[in-house]
Amino acid sequence: MTFCVENETNQELPFDVEDILEKVIERALEQEECPYEANIAVLLTDNEGIHAMNKEFRQIDRPTDVLSFPNVDYEAPADFTGIEDYVEDYFDPETGELILGDIVISIDKVYEQAKEYGHAPLREFAFLVAHSMLHLLGYDHMEEEEAKVMEAKQEKILTSLGITR
């Protein structure tokens, strides 16, 4: 698994960001039985940066906590059958890795929501990574039933890593 992190803020987080990213991403891939080595791009930004992206890509004129830009179109969430038919769309030609997509996280929101929910920034950051990874793997939460599935999967990822409230 490969991920690259770009931090366009001058804010620091009180933990090893790359270590947490690696643990949460790997656990999500294991849990969803991804049969490929995967590649994920992560951008850490602030409320201003994510607000601009949210407006541009989702036509929502406000900052949000996390944005996910999946690269793979799944028949069903985490259903990897048939994606090899689209090698040129989904796989890096040099490494052979499955390009899952991009994650954008507002560090401002990590701190705001950690305070609001009464837990550590590490827990909030890990939650947002798990949430976004599930989006990159084809999950959504538009319907109540989908939301329940996604919430349970997020909680399982975090609990298995000992990252609790």
C-alpha positions in Angstrom: 0.0 0.0 0.0 1.2 3.4 -0.9 -0.1 6.8 0.2 1.3 10.2 -0.2 0.5 13.1 2.1 0.6 16.7 1.2 0.1 19.2 4.0 -0.9 22.7 2.8 -1.4 24.1 6.3 1.1 25.2 8.9 -0.8 23.4 11.6 0.7 20.5 13.5 -1.2 17.5 14.8 -0.1 16.1 18.2 0.7 12.6 16.8 2.5 10.9 13.9 0.1 11.6 11.0 1.7 9.1 8.6 1.7 6.4 11.2 -2.1 6.9 11.9 -2.8 7.1 8.1 -0.9 3.9 7.5 -2.7 2.0 10.3 -6.2 3.1 9.4 -5.8 2.7 5.7 -4.3 -0.8 6.0 -7.0 -1.8 8.4 -9.8 -0.6 6.1 -8.2 -2.4 3.2 -7.9 -5.6 5.2 -11.4 -5.4 6.6 -12.9 -4.9 3.1 -10.6 -7.6 1.7 -9.0 -5.5 -1.0 -7.0 -8.0 -3.1 -4.7 -5.4 -4.5 -1.9 -3.2 -3.3 -3.5 0.2 -3.2 -2.5 3.8 -3.7 -4.2 6.7 -1.9 -3.4 10.5 -2.0 -4.1 12.5 1.2 -4.3 16.3 1.3 -4.3 18.0 4.7 -5.8 21.5 4.4 -7.7 24.1 6.5 -11.3 25.2 6.5 -10.7 27.8 3.8 -9.1 25.2 1.5 -11.7 22.5 2.0 -14.5 25.2 1.7 -13.2 26.1 -1.8 -13.1 22.4 -2.8 -16.5 21.7 -1.4 -18.0 24.6 -3.3 -16.2 23.6 -6.6 -16.9 19.9 -6.5 -20.1 19.5 -4.5 -21.7 23.0 -4.9 -21.9 23.3 -1.1 -20.8 26.7 0.0 -19.2 25.9 3.4 -16.3 24.0 4.9 -16.6 20.3 5.7 -14.5 17.9 7.6 -13.5 15.5 4.9 -13.9 15.0 1.2 -13.4 11.8 -0.7 -12.7 11.5 -4.4 -13.1 7.8 -5.3 -11.3 6.6 -8.5 -13.1 3.2 -8.7 -16.7 2.6 -9.8 -17.9 -0.5 -7.9 -20.9 -2.6 -8.7 -21.4 -2.9 -4.9 -19.3 -1.5 -2.1 -15.9 -3.2 -1.9 -16.8 -5.5 -4.8 -13.5 -5.9 -6.7 -14.8 -8.3 -9.3 -14.4 -7.0 -12.8 -12.3 -4.0 -12.0 -9.3 -5.6 -13.8 -11.3 -5.1 -17.0 -10.5 -1.4 -16.5 -6.8 -1.6 -15.8 -6.1 1.6 -17.7 -8.6 3.5 -15.5 -7.9 2.0 -12.1 -4.3 0.8 -11.9 -1.0 2.6 -11.9 0.8 1.4 -15.0 4.2 1.7 -13.3 3.5 0.0 -9.9 0.4 -2.0 -10.7 -1.3 -0.6 -7.6 -5.0 0.1 -7.5 -5.5 3.8 -7.4 -8.3 4.2 -4.9 -8.6 8.0 -5.0 -8.0 11.1 -2.9 -8.8 12.1 0.7 -8.9 15.7 1.8 -9.1 16.5 5.5 -9.5 19.9 7.2 -7.2 20.1 10.2 -9.3 22.9 11.5 -12.3 20.6 11.6 -10.2 17.8 13.2 -9.6 20.2 16.2 -13.1 21.7 16.2 -14.9 18.3 16.1 -12.6 16.7 18.6 -13.4 19.4 21.1 -17.2 19.3 20.2 -17.3 15.5 20.6 -15.0 15.4 23.7 -12.3 13.2 22.3 -8.7 13.6 21.2 -7.7 15.0 17.8 -6.1 11.6 17.1 -9.5 9.9 17.4 -11.2 12.5 15.2 -8.4 12.3 12.5 -8.5 8.5 12.5 -12.3 8.5 12.2 -12.2 10.9 9.2 -9.6 8.7 7.5 -11.7 5.5 8.2 -14.8 7.3 6.9 -13.1 8.5 3.8 -11.5 5.1 3.1 -14.9 3.5 3.1 -16.1 6.1 0.6 -13.0 5.2 -1.6 -14.1 1.6 -1.3 -17.6 2.3 -2.6 -19.6 2.9 0.6 -22.0 5.8 1.0 -24.4 7.0 3.7 -27.2 8.7 1.7 -29.8 6.2 2.9 -30.3 5.3 6.6 -29.5 1.6 6.0 -26.2 2.6 4.2 -25.3 4.9 7.0 -25.8 2.2 9.6 -23.5 -0.2 7.6 -20.9 2.5 7.2 -21.0 3.6 10.9 -20.5 0.0 12.0 -17.6 -0.5 9.7 -15.9 2.7 10.8 -16.3 1.7 14.4 -14.9 -1.7 13.7 -11.8 -0.2 12.1 -11.1 2.2 14.9 -11.9 -0.3 17.7 -9.6 -2.9 16.2 -6.8 -0.3 16.3 -7.6 0.6 19.9 -8.6 4.1 18.9 -11.7 4.8 21.0 -13.6 7.8 22.3 
